[in-house]
Amino acid sequence: MSLVIRNLQRVIPVRRAPLRKNMEIVRTILGVQKFDMGIICVDNKNIQHLNRLYRKKNVPTDVLSFPFHEMYGQEKLVLEELSRHTGTGLQPLSRGLY
């Protein structure tokens, strides 16, 4: 697996080592052996621009690469499993909307 992490925002500190470890857990949860992933952390202004460009929605969002109908279910499953492994209480940012 190759993982590229870029932090292009300054509001929230991003610690690469724990993020890399968590992506290994996600890989296991999804049952994939090899994959390449890029994670780019941006501010609300830039994520809103990307959301407008690719999804025609002019609001900030958390962008995932799952198809829309699968997005929330898959996101919820991954976050629940990741929370179980890491002892955190992660929830989808869009909970309550679908």
DRENLUM-489874 format. One line per 5 residues: number of its first residue (from 1); their letters; for each residue x, y, z of C-alpha. Coordinates in steps of 0.02 Angstrom, whole numbers, plus 50000, padded with zeros to 5 digits. Layout:
<gumars>
NUM = A = X/Y/Z  ...
</gumars>
This chain:
<gumars>
1 = MSLVI = 50000/50000/50000  50061/50173/49963  49987/50316/50061  50019/50499/50022  49963/50626/50153
6 = RNLQR = 49959/50813/50120  49899/50941/50246  49848/51100/50153  49754/51178/50299  49814/51255/50460
11 = VIPVR = 49663/51241/50576  49680/51061/50636  49850/50980/50665  49872/50819/50568  49981/50685/50645
16 = RAPLR = 50038/50573/50503  50092/50419/50602  49922/50387/50685  49833/50426/50521  49943/50301/50430
21 = KNMEI = 49906/50170/50565  49719/50203/50553  49723/50182/50364  49801/50010/50390  49651/49969/50502
26 = VRTIL = 49531/50033/50368  49620/49925/50239  49590/49774/50351  49407/49822/50381  49376/49836/50194
31 = GVQKF = 49468/49672/50162  49588/49738/50030  49767/49680/50018  49845/49817/49913  49788/49990/49868
36 = DMGII = 49855/50164/49841  49777/50310/49931  49801/50496/49938  49735/50598/50083  49732/50786/50062
41 = CVDNK = 49670/50891/50208  49599/51058/50154  49501/51199/50234  49314/51229/50212  49339/51353/50071
46 = NIQHL = 49437/51228/49966  49325/51079/50005  49174/51184/49959  49257/51224/49792  49291/51039/49759
51 = NRLYR = 49114/50992/49808  49044/51125/49691  49158/51069/49550  49130/50881/49562  48959/50863/49642
56 = KKNVP = 48876/51029/49595  48841/51064/49779  48902/51233/49841  48931/51184/50024  49080/51116/50122
61 = TDVLS = 49075/50927/50147  49178/50777/50195  49218/50699/50026  49234/50511/50013  49261/50407/49858
66 = FPFHE = 49107/50296/49883  48958/50309/49765  48822/50417/49843  48697/50277/49880  48833/50172/49961
71 = MYGQE = 48927/50324/50035  48837/50341/50205  48820/50154/50241  49000/50117/50195  49062/50271/50288
76 = KLVLE = 48964/50223/50444  49029/50044/50439  49210/50098/50419  49197/50229/50556  49113/50107/50677
81 = ELSRH = 49249/49977/50649  49387/50106/50658  49312/50171/50821  49309/49995/50891  49493/49970/50848
86 = TGTGL = 49551/50140/50909  49434/50170/51057  49364/50329/50981  49183/50379/50948  49190/50425/50765
91 = QPLSR = 49027/50469/50677  48992/50521/50497  48986/50709/50478  48824/50689/50382  48733/50586/50516
96 = GLY = 48553/50635/50533  48542/50693/50353  48506/50523/50273
</gumars>
